[in-house]
């Protein structure tokens, strides 16, 4: 009876590694966006930051996924989700002042 019970494989990878990489890349992209505001490119990046992050986070997610590092994938997704929520909150606070 015991031979029929298969143990599930433990997820590989570190959640915190995925979270730190995604958070660091997001922070770097935000800094580049702010610095490039003077030439007009940065404003577009800052305005769509929450949605545009998929372009720089997807390669990290796919790399971890191919290596079977499920926990690192979760870290990348959570860091991206937090960034989207923070971005939406900031834009909502800016827009609430303009409501009549």
C-alpha positions as CSV (number, residue, x, y, z in Angstrom):
1,X,0.0,0.0,0.0
2,X,2.8,2.4,0.8
3,X,4.4,1.8,-2.6
4,X,1.4,3.4,-4.3
5,X,1.8,6.7,-2.5
6,X,4.2,8.9,-4.5
7,X,5.9,11.7,-2.8
8,X,5.5,15.0,-4.6
9,X,8.8,16.5,-5.7
10,X,9.9,19.5,-3.7
11,X,9.9,22.8,-5.7
12,X,13.4,24.0,-6.6
13,X,14.8,27.4,-6.6
14,X,14.7,30.2,-4.0
15,X,11.7,32.5,-3.7
16,X,13.9,35.3,-2.4
17,X,16.3,35.1,-5.3
18,X,13.5,35.5,-7.8
19,X,12.0,38.3,-5.7
20,X,15.3,40.1,-5.3
21,X,16.2,39.9,-9.0
22,X,12.7,41.2,-10.1
23,X,12.7,43.9,-7.5
24,X,16.2,45.0,-8.4
25,X,15.4,45.1,-12.1
26,X,12.2,47.0,-11.5
27,X,14.1,49.5,-9.3
28,X,16.8,49.9,-12.0
29,X,14.2,50.4,-14.7
30,X,12.4,53.0,-12.6
31,X,15.6,54.9,-12.0
32,X,16.4,54.9,-15.7
33,X,12.9,56.1,-16.5
34,X,13.2,59.0,-14.1
35,X,16.7,60.0,-15.4
36,X,15.5,59.9,-19.0
37,X,12.5,62.1,-18.3
38,X,14.5,65.1,-19.4
39,X,14.6,63.9,-23.0
40,X,11.0,62.9,-23.1
41,X,11.3,59.1,-23.2
42,X,11.2,58.6,-19.4
43,X,7.7,60.1,-19.0
44,X,6.3,57.3,-21.2
45,X,8.1,54.7,-19.3
46,X,7.0,56.0,-15.9
47,X,3.4,56.4,-17.0
48,X,3.2,52.8,-18.2
49,X,5.7,51.3,-15.7
50,X,3.3,48.8,-14.2
51,X,2.3,47.3,-17.5
52,X,5.7,47.7,-19.3
53,X,7.5,45.6,-16.7
54,X,6.3,42.5,-18.4
55,X,9.0,43.1,-21.1
56,X,11.9,42.9,-18.7
57,X,10.5,40.4,-16.2
58,X,9.2,37.8,-18.6
59,X,12.8,36.7,-19.6
60,X,13.7,36.1,-15.9
61,X,10.4,34.2,-15.3
62,X,11.0,32.0,-18.4
63,X,14.6,31.3,-17.5
64,X,13.6,30.1,-14.0
65,X,10.7,28.1,-15.4
66,X,12.9,26.3,-17.9
67,X,15.3,25.4,-15.1
68,X,12.4,24.1,-13.1
69,X,12.9,26.6,-10.3
70,X,9.3,27.1,-9.4
71,X,9.9,29.1,-6.2
72,X,12.0,31.6,-8.1
73,X,9.2,32.0,-10.6
74,X,6.8,32.8,-7.7
75,X,9.2,35.4,-6.5
76,X,9.4,37.1,-9.9
77,X,5.6,37.0,-10.1
78,X,5.0,38.4,-6.6
79,X,7.5,41.3,-7.2
80,X,5.8,42.1,-10.5
81,X,2.4,42.0,-8.8
82,X,3.5,44.3,-6.0
83,X,5.0,46.8,-8.6
84,X,1.7,46.8,-10.5
85,X,-0.3,47.5,-7.3
86,X,2.1,50.3,-6.2
87,X,1.9,51.9,-9.6
88,X,-1.9,51.7,-9.7
89,X,-2.0,53.2,-6.2
90,X,0.2,56.1,-7.1
91,X,-1.8,56.9,-10.3
92,X,-5.0,56.6,-8.4
93,X,-3.8,59.1,-5.8
94,X,-2.7,61.5,-8.5
95,X,-6.0,61.3,-10.3
96,X,-8.2,61.7,-7.3
97,X,-7.1,65.3,-6.9
98,X,-8.5,66.0,-10.4
99,X,-12.0,64.6,-9.8
100,X,-14.8,67.2,-9.6
